[in-house]
Amino acid sequence: MDADTRKLLDPRAIARAEALGMNARFIVEGYMAGEHKSPYRGFAIEFAQHREYAPGDDVRHVDWKVQAKTERFYIKQYEQETNFVAHLLLDGSESMKYGSGELSKLEYGKMMAACLAYLILHQRDAVSLGIFDEEVQDYLPRSDNRGSLFKIMDRLAGFDHKRETRIASVLHGVANQIRRKGIVIVISDFFDDEQEVIEGIQHLRFNGHEVILMQVLDPHEIDFPFSGMIEFEGLENIPRIQTRPSQIKKSYHREFEAFRDRLRAACERHQCHFVDVRTDNPLDEVLSNYLAFRKSTAS
């Protein structure tokens, strides 16, 4: 594991997150016995049914007797309790490369994704990873094998920003492809048409998935601390603009906060969590604060 890969795991964030854990808020459909509410009814470890093996499934749950008879691989599923699948979606578009400090939004997002993947796998739940811009550019299918963390970290470390953002189309695509109810965690600045993004969230919620939006922003994007005559370099095909920030600061703050408020309100309407993330805040504080809040509001 090279240095770029190792630095994705923040040891303080891991230690604090492990102490809190992460459970599903809604009913999920997993594929092995675990800790979370299931749509199936019965005793906690009562066998329910078989499901055909998929790449990434833990081979410990293969029914070898069935395999011997049919020469096909099937996974045992149980009632009442199940492990969840968390689908991590990281925005790797051009706007995510912005950073006024030590870390760009993309670098911070990579660390968040790596730490969440570690936490989820450590508690024997399953995780998949998708890195997207206009479409999903890199994808690792779900796995509950802790060894898959190394693949996840390698993919995160090796990914560079690509093109414009098309968040809504990615969310719709994920909603159409994921059949089992799980958790979808989107890490992005959400610099896109928010109404289209909201429609993508609605699609996921309609299909029964829990949705968490983690909006990663640079402090300069929030505080707008510029002065004098500044030339702003546009990202994602937006042209350069030369202006005096003092003349547009009030309107910028008004529009920017209105944009974020609309996203927050939509999340509240659809029972999603919206997490404010600043890249100048320590990752361990961001994750532990959210997980503590999540724990306190669990039903």
DRENMARMAR-168954 format. One record per residue (C-alpha): residue number from 1; residue in three letters; chain; x, y negated, z negated. Coordinates in steps of 0.02 Angstrom, whole numbers, padded with zeros to 5 digits. Last residue first. Example, Ala and Ser with C-alpha at 12.3 -4.5 7.8 and 13.67 -1.06 7.14 Angstrom:
2
<num:2 residu:SER chaine:A px:00684 py:00053 pz:-00357>
<num:1 residu:ALA chaine:A px:00615 py:00225 pz:-00390>
This chain:
299
<num:299 residu:SER chaine:A px:-01793 py:-00233 pz:-00810>
<num:298 residu:ALA chaine:A px:-01620 py:-00306 pz:-00787>
<num:297 residu:THR chaine:A px:-01611 py:-00493 pz:-00823>
<num:296 residu:SER chaine:A px:-01472 py:-00487 pz:-00953>
<num:295 residu:LYS chaine:A px:-01370 py:-00362 pz:-00852>
<num:294 residu:ARG chaine:A px:-01378 py:-00469 pz:-00695>
<num:293 residu:PHE chaine:A px:-01326 py:-00622 pz:-00794>
<num:292 residu:ALA chaine:A px:-01178 py:-00526 pz:-00865>
<num:291 residu:LEU chaine:A px:-01135 py:-00462 pz:-00691>
<num:290 residu:TYR chaine:A px:-01140 py:-00640 pz:-00623>
<num:289 residu:ASN chaine:A px:-01032 py:-00712 pz:-00761>
<num:288 residu:SER chaine:A px:-00910 py:-00567 pz:-00748>
<num:287 residu:LEU chaine:A px:-00892 py:-00588 pz:-00559>
<num:286 residu:VAL chaine:A px:-00864 py:-00776 pz:-00558>
<num:285 residu:GLU chaine:A px:-00755 py:-00776 pz:-00714>
<num:284 residu:ASP chaine:A px:-00641 py:-00638 pz:-00648>
<num:283 residu:LEU chaine:A px:-00629 py:-00727 pz:-00480>
<num:282 residu:PRO chaine:A px:-00557 py:-00884 pz:-00557>
<num:281 residu:ASN chaine:A px:-00647 py:-01040 pz:-00495>
<num:280 residu:ASP chaine:A px:-00559 py:-01143 pz:-00361>
<num:279 residu:THR chaine:A px:-00640 py:-01040 pz:-00223>
<num:278 residu:ARG chaine:A px:-00811 py:-01095 pz:-00280>
<num:277 residu:VAL chaine:A px:-00948 py:-00963 pz:-00285>
<num:276 residu:ASP chaine:A px:-01133 py:-00996 pz:-00312>
<num:275 residu:VAL chaine:A px:-01229 py:-00832 pz:-00324>
<num:274 residu:PHE chaine:A px:-01405 py:-00814 pz:-00253>
<num:273 residu:HIS chaine:A px:-01496 py:-00660 pz:-00318>
<num:272 residu:CYS chaine:A px:-01644 py:-00597 pz:-00219>
<num:271 residu:GLN chaine:A px:-01825 py:-00587 pz:-00277>
<num:270 residu:HIS chaine:A px:-01897 py:-00643 pz:-00109>
<num:269 residu:ARG chaine:A px:-01963 py:-00811 pz:-00170>
<num:268 residu:GLU chaine:A px:-01807 py:-00840 pz:-00276>
<num:267 residu:CYS chaine:A px:-01693 py:-00804 pz:-00130>
<num:266 residu:ALA chaine:A px:-01791 py:-00924 pz:-00020>
<num:265 residu:ALA chaine:A px:-01777 py:-01060 pz:-00152>
<num:264 residu:ARG chaine:A px:-01590 py:-01035 pz:-00166>
<num:263 residu:LEU chaine:A px:-01568 py:-01045 pz:00023>
<num:262 residu:ARG chaine:A px:-01673 py:-01202 pz:00034>
<num:261 residu:ASP chaine:A px:-01576 py:-01278 pz:-00111>
<num:260 residu:ARG chaine:A px:-01412 py:-01245 pz:-00022>
<num:259 residu:PHE chaine:A px:-01468 py:-01340 pz:00133>
<num:258 residu:ALA chaine:A px:-01540 py:-01482 pz:00029>
<num:257 residu:GLU chaine:A px:-01374 py:-01491 pz:-00064>
<num:256 residu:PHE chaine:A px:-01278 py:-01513 pz:00099>
<num:255 residu:GLU chaine:A px:-01400 py:-01639 pz:00170>
<num:254 residu:ARG chaine:A px:-01397 py:-01752 pz:00018>
<num:253 residu:HIS chaine:A px:-01211 py:-01733 pz:-00012>
<num:252 residu:TYR chaine:A px:-01174 py:-01778 pz:00169>
<num:251 residu:SER chaine:A px:-01295 py:-01924 pz:00166>
<num:250 residu:LYS chaine:A px:-01207 py:-01995 pz:00013>
<num:249 residu:LYS chaine:A px:-01031 py:-01965 pz:00082>
<num:248 residu:ILE chaine:A px:-01064 py:-02036 pz:00256>
<num:247 residu:GLN chaine:A px:-00989 py:-02211 pz:00247>
<num:246 residu:SER chaine:A px:-00858 py:-02168 pz:00115>
<num:245 residu:PRO chaine:A px:-00798 py:-02026 pz:00227>
<num:244 residu:ARG chaine:A px:-00737 py:-02151 pz:00359>
<num:243 residu:THR chaine:A px:-00751 py:-02065 pz:00527>
<num:242 residu:GLN chaine:A px:-00663 py:-01965 pz:00662>
<num:241 residu:ILE chaine:A px:-00757 py:-01810 pz:00719>
<num:240 residu:ARG chaine:A px:-00681 py:-01660 pz:00808>
<num:239 residu:PRO chaine:A px:-00803 py:-01552 pz:00907>
<num:238 residu:ILE chaine:A px:-00903 py:-01404 pz:00836>
<num:237 residu:ASN chaine:A px:-00863 py:-01246 pz:00935>
<num:236 residu:GLU chaine:A px:-00853 py:-01132 pz:00781>
<num:235 residu:LEU chaine:A px:-00748 py:-01252 pz:00678>
<num:234 residu:GLY chaine:A px:-00735 py:-01440 pz:00692>
<num:233 residu:GLU chaine:A px:-00579 py:-01536 pz:00643>
<num:232 residu:PHE chaine:A px:-00622 py:-01688 pz:00538>
<num:231 residu:GLU chaine:A px:-00524 py:-01845 pz:00577>
<num:230 residu:ILE chaine:A px:-00515 py:-01955 pz:00424>
<num:229 residu:MET chaine:A px:-00507 py:-02143 pz:00399>
<num:228 residu:GLY chaine:A px:-00488 py:-02184 pz:00215>
<num:227 residu:SER chaine:A px:-00557 py:-02066 pz:00083>
<num:226 residu:PHE chaine:A px:-00601 py:-01883 pz:00059>
<num:225 residu:PRO chaine:A px:-00667 py:-01801 pz:-00101>
<num:224 residu:PHE chaine:A px:-00815 py:-01711 pz:-00020>
<num:223 residu:ASP chaine:A px:-00864 py:-01625 pz:-00184>
<num:222 residu:ILE chaine:A px:-00946 py:-01469 pz:-00112>
<num:221 residu:GLU chaine:A px:-00848 py:-01441 pz:00048>
<num:220 residu:HIS chaine:A px:-00690 py:-01498 pz:-00042>
<num:219 residu:PRO chaine:A px:-00722 py:-01366 pz:-00176>
<num:218 residu:ASP chaine:A px:-00715 py:-01228 pz:-00044>
<num:217 residu:LEU chaine:A px:-00873 py:-01125 pz:-00033>
<num:216 residu:VAL chaine:A px:-00918 py:-00941 pz:-00051>
<num:215 residu:GLN chaine:A px:-01106 py:-00909 pz:-00054>
<num:214 residu:MET chaine:A px:-01137 py:-00738 pz:-00130>
<num:213 residu:LEU chaine:A px:-01308 py:-00679 pz:-00072>
<num:212 residu:ILE chaine:A px:-01375 py:-00523 pz:-00157>
<num:211 residu:VAL chaine:A px:-01513 py:-00419 pz:-00077>
<num:210 residu:GLU chaine:A px:-01604 py:-00268 pz:-00150>
<num:209 residu:HIS chaine:A px:-01669 py:-00161 pz:-00010>
<num:208 residu:GLY chaine:A px:-01852 py:-00110 pz:00006>
<num:207 residu:ASN chaine:A px:-01875 py:-00120 pz:00195>
<num:206 residu:PHE chaine:A px:-01972 py:-00283 pz:00173>
<num:205 residu:ARG chaine:A px:-01824 py:-00347 pz:00072>
<num:204 residu:LEU chaine:A px:-01704 py:-00317 pz:00216>
<num:203 residu:HIS chaine:A px:-01821 py:-00399 pz:00342>
<num:202 residu:GLN chaine:A px:-01853 py:-00547 pz:00227>
<num:201 residu:ILE chaine:A px:-01664 py:-00574 pz:00211>
<num:200 residu:GLY chaine:A px:-01650 py:-00580 pz:00401>
<num:199 residu:GLU chaine:A px:-01792 py:-00706 pz:00406>
<num:198 residu:ILE chaine:A px:-01700 py:-00810 pz:00277>
<num:197 residu:VAL chaine:A px:-01544 py:-00809 pz:00387>
<num:196 residu:GLU chaine:A px:-01649 py:-00871 pz:00533>
<num:195 residu:GLN chaine:A px:-01718 py:-01011 pz:00425>
<num:194 residu:GLU chaine:A px:-01542 py:-01050 pz:00363>
<num:193 residu:ASP chaine:A px:-01472 py:-01081 pz:00537>
<num:192 residu:ASP chaine:A px:-01289 py:-01046 pz:00502>
<num:191 residu:PHE chaine:A px:-01155 py:-01098 pz:00380>
<num:190 residu:PHE chaine:A px:-01195 py:-00958 pz:00259>
<num:189 residu:ASP chaine:A px:-01027 py:-00977 pz:00169>
<num:188 residu:SER chaine:A px:-01022 py:-00788 pz:00165>
<num:187 residu:ILE chaine:A px:-01021 py:-00632 pz:00055>
<num:186 residu:VAL chaine:A px:-01180 py:-00530 pz:00084>
<num:185 residu:ILE chaine:A px:-01217 py:-00391 pz:-00040>
<num:184 residu:VAL chaine:A px:-01349 py:-00265 pz:00019>
<num:183 residu:ILE chaine:A px:-01408 py:-00146 pz:-00117>
<num:182 residu:GLY chaine:A px:-01498 py:00017 pz:-00077>
<num:181 residu:LYS chaine:A px:-01656 py:00090 pz:-00003>
<num:180 residu:ARG chaine:A px:-01618 py:00228 pz:00120>
<num:179 residu:ARG chaine:A px:-01641 py:00202 pz:00307>
<num:178 residu:ILE chaine:A px:-01504 py:00079 pz:00344>
<num:177 residu:GLN chaine:A px:-01494 py:00047 pz:00532>
<num:176 residu:ASN chaine:A px:-01637 py:-00074 pz:00562>
<num:175 residu:ALA chaine:A px:-01600 py:-00179 pz:00408>
<num:174 residu:VAL chaine:A px:-01416 py:-00184 pz:00456>
<num:173 residu:GLY chaine:A px:-01458 py:-00249 pz:00629>
<num:172 residu:HIS chaine:A px:-01578 py:-00378 pz:00559>
<num:171 residu:LEU chaine:A px:-01442 py:-00437 pz:00439>
<num:170 residu:VAL chaine:A px:-01313 py:-00447 pz:00579>
<num:169 residu:SER chaine:A px:-01433 py:-00544 pz:00691>
<num:168 residu:ALA chaine:A px:-01465 py:-00667 pz:00550>
<num:167 residu:ILE chaine:A px:-01282 py:-00696 pz:00510>
<num:166 residu:ARG chaine:A px:-01227 py:-00748 pz:00684>
<num:165 residu:THR chaine:A px:-01066 py:-00839 pz:00641>
<num:164 residu:GLU chaine:A px:-00942 py:-00899 pz:00771>
<num:163 residu:ARG chaine:A px:-00782 py:-00809 pz:00818>
<num:162 residu:LYS chaine:A px:-00639 py:-00709 pz:00746>
<num:161 residu:HIS chaine:A px:-00562 py:-00726 pz:00575>
<num:160 residu:ASP chaine:A px:-00425 py:-00600 pz:00533>
<num:159 residu:PHE chaine:A px:-00446 py:-00424 pz:00463>
<num:158 residu:GLY chaine:A px:-00295 py:-00325 pz:00406>
<num:157 residu:ALA chaine:A px:-00314 py:-00352 pz:00219>
<num:156 residu:LEU chaine:A px:-00499 py:-00308 pz:00221>
<num:155 residu:ARG chaine:A px:-00473 py:-00151 pz:00325>
<num:154 residu:ASP chaine:A px:-00329 py:-00094 pz:00215>
<num:153 residu:MET chaine:A px:-00430 py:-00129 pz:00058>
<num:152 residu:ILE chaine:A px:-00577 py:-00027 pz:00119>
<num:151 residu:LYS chaine:A px:-00465 py:00117 pz:00171>
<num:150 residu:PHE chaine:A px:-00381 py:00116 pz:00000>
<num:149 residu:LEU chaine:A px:-00550 py:00113 pz:-00087>
<num:148 residu:SER chaine:A px:-00598 py:00272 pz:00008>
<num:147 residu:GLY chaine:A px:-00499 py:00370 pz:-00121>
<num:146 residu:ARG chaine:A px:-00637 py:00337 pz:-00246>
<num:145 residu:ASN chaine:A px:-00753 py:00448 pz:-00145>
<num:144 residu:ASP chaine:A px:-00930 py:00380 pz:-00154>
<num:143 residu:SER chaine:A px:-00932 py:00342 pz:00032>
<num:142 residu:ARG chaine:A px:-01037 py:00236 pz:00148>
<num:141 residu:PRO chaine:A px:-00975 py:00204 pz:00323>
<num:140 residu:LEU chaine:A px:-00829 py:00087 pz:00357>
<num:139 residu:TYR chaine:A px:-00864 py:-00051 pz:00483>
<num:138 residu:ASP chaine:A px:-00764 py:-00180 pz:00577>
<num:137 residu:GLN chaine:A px:-00824 py:-00313 pz:00698>
<num:136 residu:VAL chaine:A px:-01007 py:-00321 pz:00647>
<num:135 residu:GLU chaine:A px:-01083 py:-00453 pz:00758>
<num:134 residu:GLU chaine:A px:-01067 py:-00640 pz:00786>
<num:133 residu:ASP chaine:A px:-00945 py:-00639 pz:00639>
<num:132 residu:PHE chaine:A px:-00941 py:-00478 pz:00540>
<num:131 residu:ILE chaine:A px:-00849 py:-00368 pz:00417>
<num:130 residu:GLY chaine:A px:-00951 py:-00217 pz:00362>
<num:129 residu:LEU chaine:A px:-00908 py:-00109 pz:00213>
<num:128 residu:SER chaine:A px:-00998 py:00040 pz:00138>
<num:127 residu:VAL chaine:A px:-01010 py:00085 pz:-00046>
<num:126 residu:ALA chaine:A px:-01065 py:00231 pz:-00152>
<num:125 residu:ASP chaine:A px:-01092 py:00247 pz:-00339>
<num:124 residu:ARG chaine:A px:-00971 py:00343 pz:-00448>
<num:123 residu:GLN chaine:A px:-00944 py:00207 pz:-00580>
<num:122 residu:HIS chaine:A px:-00769 py:00178 pz:-00511>
<num:121 residu:LEU chaine:A px:-00838 py:00171 pz:-00333>
<num:120 residu:ILE chaine:A px:-00949 py:00023 pz:-00375>
<num:119 residu:LEU chaine:A px:-00814 py:-00069 pz:-00474>
<num:118 residu:TYR chaine:A px:-00680 py:-00043 pz:-00342>
<num:117 residu:ALA chaine:A px:-00796 py:-00098 pz:-00202>
<num:116 residu:LEU chaine:A px:-00843 py:-00253 pz:-00301>
<num:115 residu:CYS chaine:A px:-00659 py:-00294 pz:-00328>
<num:114 residu:ALA chaine:A px:-00618 py:-00270 pz:-00143>
<num:113 residu:ALA chaine:A px:-00768 py:-00373 pz:-00084>
<num:112 residu:MET chaine:A px:-00727 py:-00516 pz:-00203>
<num:111 residu:MET chaine:A px:-00544 py:-00514 pz:-00149>
<num:110 residu:LYS chaine:A px:-00594 py:-00519 pz:00034>
<num:109 residu:GLY chaine:A px:-00711 py:-00663 pz:-00001>
<num:108 residu:TYR chaine:A px:-00570 py:-00763 pz:-00081>
<num:107 residu:GLU chaine:A px:-00462 py:-00734 pz:00072>
<num:106 residu:LEU chaine:A px:-00606 py:-00782 pz:00187>
<num:105 residu:LYS chaine:A px:-00646 py:-00940 pz:00089>
<num:104 residu:SER chaine:A px:-00463 py:-00991 pz:00103>
<num:103 residu:LEU chaine:A px:-00352 py:-00971 pz:-00049>
<num:102 residu:GLU chaine:A px:-00215 py:-01080 pz:-00120>
<num:101 residu:GLY chaine:A px:-00311 py:-01242 pz:-00101>
<num:100 residu:SER chaine:A px:-00402 py:-01338 pz:00035>
<num:99 residu:GLY chaine:A px:-00464 py:-01183 pz:00124>
<num:98 residu:TYR chaine:A px:-00558 py:-01156 pz:00286>
<num:97 residu:LYS chaine:A px:-00541 py:-00983 pz:00365>
<num:96 residu:MET chaine:A px:-00723 py:-00943 pz:00329>
<num:95 residu:SER chaine:A px:-00781 py:-01061 pz:00467>
<num:94 residu:GLU chaine:A px:-00700 py:-00946 pz:00596>
<num:93 residu:SER chaine:A px:-00807 py:-00796 pz:00558>
<num:92 residu:GLY chaine:A px:-00760 py:-00652 pz:00442>
<num:91 residu:ASP chaine:A px:-00921 py:-00648 pz:00343>
<num:90 residu:LEU chaine:A px:-00912 py:-00498 pz:00227>
<num:89 residu:LEU chaine:A px:-01055 py:-00374 pz:00214>
<num:88 residu:LEU chaine:A px:-01042 py:-00249 pz:00070>
<num:87 residu:HIS chaine:A px:-01175 py:-00113 pz:00076>
<num:86 residu:ALA chaine:A px:-01204 py:-00041 pz:-00096>
<num:85 residu:VAL chaine:A px:-01271 py:00138 pz:-00103>
<num:84 residu:PHE chaine:A px:-01357 py:00186 pz:-00264>
<num:83 residu:ASN chaine:A px:-01333 py:00345 pz:-00364>
<num:82 residu:THR chaine:A px:-01489 py:00442 pz:-00411>
<num:81 residu:GLU chaine:A px:-01601 py:00487 pz:-00556>
<num:80 residu:GLN chaine:A px:-01781 py:00546 pz:-00556>
<num:79 residu:GLU chaine:A px:-01758 py:00693 pz:-00438>
<num:78 residu:TYR chaine:A px:-01604 py:00773 pz:-00364>
<num:77 residu:GLN chaine:A px:-01526 py:00789 pz:-00192>
<num:76 residu:LYS chaine:A px:-01411 py:00930 pz:-00136>
<num:75 residu:ILE chaine:A px:-01308 py:00892 pz:00019>
<num:74 residu:TYR chaine:A px:-01317 py:01001 pz:00174>
<num:73 residu:PHE chaine:A px:-01180 py:01067 pz:00290>
<num:72 residu:ARG chaine:A px:-01222 py:01185 pz:00432>
<num:71 residu:GLU chaine:A px:-01167 py:01365 pz:00458>
<num:70 residu:THR chaine:A px:-01347 py:01415 pz:00416>
<num:69 residu:LYS chaine:A px:-01324 py:01553 pz:00288>
<num:68 residu:ALA chaine:A px:-01151 py:01509 pz:00223>
<num:67 residu:GLN chaine:A px:-01193 py:01324 pz:00226>
<num:66 residu:VAL chaine:A px:-01350 py:01356 pz:00123>
<num:65 residu:LYS chaine:A px:-01246 py:01445 pz:-00008>
<num:64 residu:TRP chaine:A px:-01115 py:01306 pz:00001>
<num:63 residu:ASP chaine:A px:-01239 py:01171 pz:-00051>
<num:62 residu:VAL chaine:A px:-01126 py:01018 pz:-00028>
<num:61 residu:HIS chaine:A px:-01124 py:00904 pz:-00180>
<num:60 residu:ARG chaine:A px:-00938 py:00919 pz:-00213>
<num:59 residu:VAL chaine:A px:-00910 py:00871 pz:-00031>
<num:58 residu:ASP chaine:A px:-00940 py:00688 pz:-00077>
<num:57 residu:ASP chaine:A px:-01028 py:00605 pz:00069>
<num:56 residu:GLY chaine:A px:-00919 py:00493 pz:00179>
<num:55 residu:PRO chaine:A px:-00971 py:00571 pz:00345>
<num:54 residu:ALA chaine:A px:-01152 py:00631 pz:00331>
<num:53 residu:TYR chaine:A px:-01214 py:00799 pz:00264>
<num:52 residu:GLU chaine:A px:-01394 py:00844 pz:00301>
<num:51 residu:ARG chaine:A px:-01510 py:00814 pz:00155>
<num:50 residu:HIS chaine:A px:-01577 py:00947 pz:00039>
<num:49 residu:GLN chaine:A px:-01721 py:00931 pz:-00084>
<num:48 residu:ALA chaine:A px:-01777 py:00897 pz:-00261>
<num:47 residu:PHE chaine:A px:-01666 py:00986 pz:-00388>
<num:46 residu:GLU chaine:A px:-01709 py:00938 pz:-00567>
<num:45 residu:ILE chaine:A px:-01573 py:00837 pz:-00652>
<num:44 residu:ALA chaine:A px:-01675 py:00696 pz:-00728>
<num:43 residu:PHE chaine:A px:-01839 py:00791 pz:-00732>
<num:42 residu:GLY chaine:A px:-01972 py:00740 pz:-00608>
<num:41 residu:ARG chaine:A px:-02020 py:00595 pz:-00495>
<num:40 residu:TYR chaine:A px:-01930 py:00532 pz:-00339>
<num:39 residu:PRO chaine:A px:-01921 py:00347 pz:-00299>
<num:38 residu:SER chaine:A px:-01760 py:00341 pz:-00401>
<num:37 residu:LYS chaine:A px:-01704 py:00230 pz:-00543>
<num:36 residu:HIS chaine:A px:-01516 py:00226 pz:-00570>
<num:35 residu:GLU chaine:A px:-01389 py:00324 pz:-00670>
<num:34 residu:GLY chaine:A px:-01332 py:00465 pz:-00556>
<num:33 residu:ALA chaine:A px:-01377 py:00628 pz:-00470>
<num:32 residu:MET chaine:A px:-01332 py:00624 pz:-00286>
<num:31 residu:TYR chaine:A px:-01399 py:00551 pz:-00124>
<num:30 residu:GLY chaine:A px:-01469 py:00383 pz:-00167>
<num:29 residu:GLU chaine:A px:-01638 py:00305 pz:-00134>
<num:28 residu:VAL chaine:A px:-01656 py:00150 pz:-00241>
<num:27 residu:ILE chaine:A px:-01791 py:00078 pz:-00353>
<num:26 residu:PHE chaine:A px:-01750 py:-00101 pz:-00398>
<num:25 residu:ARG chaine:A px:-01620 py:-00186 pz:-00506>
<num:24 residu:ALA chaine:A px:-01479 py:-00064 pz:-00465>
<num:23 residu:ASN chaine:A px:-01343 py:-00057 pz:-00596>
<num:22 residu:MET chaine:A px:-01174 py:-00144 pz:-00601>
<num:21 residu:GLY chaine:A px:-01049 py:-00121 pz:-00741>
<num:20 residu:LEU chaine:A px:-01014 py:-00243 pz:-00882>
<num:19 residu:ALA chaine:A px:-00848 py:-00181 pz:-00952>
<num:18 residu:GLU chaine:A px:-00790 py:-00133 pz:-00777>
<num:17 residu:ALA chaine:A px:-00817 py:-00311 pz:-00718>
<num:16 residu:ARG chaine:A px:-00704 py:-00385 pz:-00853>
<num:15 residu:ALA chaine:A px:-00560 py:-00265 pz:-00817>
<num:14 residu:ILE chaine:A px:-00578 py:-00279 pz:-00627>
<num:13 residu:ALA chaine:A px:-00582 py:-00468 pz:-00629>
<num:12 residu:ARG chaine:A px:-00427 py:-00474 pz:-00738>
<num:11 residu:PRO chaine:A px:-00336 py:-00349 pz:-00626>
<num:10 residu:ASP chaine:A px:-00376 py:-00449 pz:-00466>
<num:9 residu:LEU chaine:A px:-00375 py:-00321 pz:-00326>
<num:8 residu:LEU chaine:A px:-00342 py:-00404 pz:-00158>
<num:7 residu:LYS chaine:A px:-00159 py:-00432 pz:-00203>
<num:6 residu:ARG chaine:A px:-00119 py:-00249 pz:-00171>
<num:5 residu:THR chaine:A px:-00170 py:-00257 pz:00013>
<num:4 residu:ASP chaine:A px:-00062 py:-00405 pz:00057>
<num:3 residu:ALA chaine:A px:00083 py:-00329 pz:-00041>
<num:2 residu:ASP chaine:A px:00081 py:-00164 pz:00055>
<num:1 residu:MET chaine:A px:00000 py:00000 pz:00000>
